[in-house]
Amino acid sequence: MTEKKLEQVAGNGLINRRHLLGMGLTGMGAVAGSRVLAADGSGFEIPQWSRQPGPGPSAYGAPSSHAIALQRSSGFTNPLYPGGGASRTPLQHLQGTITPNSLHFERHHAGIPDIDPAGHRLVINGLVRQPLAFSYEDLLKYPMQSHVYFLECSGNSGALLRGAQGGDVQTLHGLVSCAEWTGIQLSTLLDEAGVSDEARWVAAVGADAASMGRSLPLEKAMDDVLVALFQNGEPVRPEQGYPMRLFCPGWEGNISVKWLTQLKLTRAPAQFRDETSKYTDTLGDRRSLQFTFPMDVKSLITSPSGEMSLPGAGLYKLTGIAWSGAGSIARVEVSADGGRSWADALLESEARDKALTRFSIPWQWDGGNAVLQSRATDSAGSVQPTRDTVLTARGTLANYHNPCIQSWGVNSTGEVSNVYV
Amino acid sequence: MSMYRKLLVLLSAGACLYTLTVGAQETVRLGTPVTEEQLEGFDLIAEPDGSGFPSGSGTARQGQAVYEARCAACHALDGSGNSGATVLVGGDMQSEGPPLKTVGSFWPHASTVFDFIRRAMPADAPKSLSNIEVYQVTAYVLYLNELVDLDAVINAETLNAIVMPNADGFIDQSHLH
């Protein structure tokens, strides 16, 4: 394909997404340079691994030793705050929409409890007809549902609100992941206990050392909330709440209480530490938004992204992820000129409710300065806001719930970095 | 669990599996009935309306020794903390620049102080304080914030009667979903 045939659809080199659908794109460069075997013209040879048998099957698989070593990144550890902290998903190296269980982001408030399910109980009490206790074995016998859902910490991308300089997409935005969650509809268990008429909220508590608690409106609890026992087909990982976690689709991650051990029906929120002192957003007038549950429509270009470098001018595939707590992703637009012009990206995955969607678009980089952005629209019609819009609406004191458009600057040497435009 | 109860559970489990196979709409009901009395040592939720609080009380004067032994390593003797995450005292939400958020300046409910200390503190040994010690330390943290006197008796009733300085500082967004 010659450059002449590429249909430019927005400024600074964005190419019609249809070129990714069968029209072909020859000469598209990977972000890291690639070597072509036998590029010197010599003959192709049978490689060594085709000449001897490899090892046999294994009990629990592991990635290829030749593949990039995918690693969660973790922040500092504080000896006075044992088990606190977070680890982040390497979004820049993942494709598709599912986060492998070993790479799902973590946030713990007192470490990961080592729970023997035989000694674990899920209690439902408070404003119910009959308080009940369920064992893990009990719960395994209930009908279950499976859904692919994203999970995002409401603190994700908060560094941008504070004017972070540099950083890769993992560091800046790695507190979002997506998995297939399998579990029991919470309403099934609440119905069994018999919710009293005066109940309006459910106080959920985990079995970790912090007994982390959050209050959930009953309306949501009776809607689509799961008691999840499986994650991508295997038992929920310890760092995700083994043997069971609450899963509140589309809502800030912290309310999907891990190691779930108690659900108490109440008239009003319990006003736990993690819904008053934390996970609230202070506005310019010094009042603070509380119980901000749904995560807003959002997208990110994951490649190229911060701290990568482009080997040279040429054709690239821009790709990233989009999601919304209010529904599915209807549209993702991409800009290569800092938001002056936009082109529709190709949605590579089916539109799923409250799940990650993968998008991509071809880009002809001319070797000059560029600012790459993506902007998502969800099925409710909400459009991802700019950073200026977020800061104007809320001021500079809020730390959580930042859905703003990410800008990646590309300079003439091909270095990609977080920028503000 | 009595043999009779065990038998019932087994029977009902068997019946449910059967109905699941035969008619998918049948309801599984495997929860074991429990009483709130059985949950007294398990349910740690202490709410702003006073429900869930254990009996007992404490004063700041009584709490000082417990605080100094169990809390001061992270929170400092005067509550000034050893980091932004552990400061308990001071701050003003109306200050110029980013306000220092502490129990005194930011927390909207006094119940949360008791609830959080009882479930999560001290961070290196959560739930190692007795209920009385939790009342005492709660009183001491409030005293350091000049919200109660040294000898004020803090119990479920007096604690929840305290109007925290930032009680009106929050906007409930829970209707937006």
Interface residues (C-beta under 8 A of the other chain):
Chain A: N78 L80 Y81 P82 G84 H109 A110 V123 I124 N125 Q130 P131 L132 A133 F134 S135 D138 L139 K141 Y142 P143 T188 L189 E192 A193 A203 V205 A209 A210 S211 M212 G213 P217 E219 K220 W251 Q262 K264 T266 R267 A268 P269 A270 Q271 F272 R273 T276 S277 T280 T282 L283 R286 R287 S288 L289 Q290 F291 T292 F293 P294 T396 L397
Chain B: A13 C16 L17 L20 A24 T27 V28 R29 L30 G31 T32 P33 V34 T35 E36 L39 F42 D43 L44 I45 A46 E47 P48 D49 S51 A73 C74 N82 S83 A85 T86 M93 Q94 P98 P99 K101 V103 F106 W107 P108 H109 S111 T112 D115 F116 R119 A120 A123 D124 P126 K127 G169 F170 I171 D172 Q173 S174 L176 H177
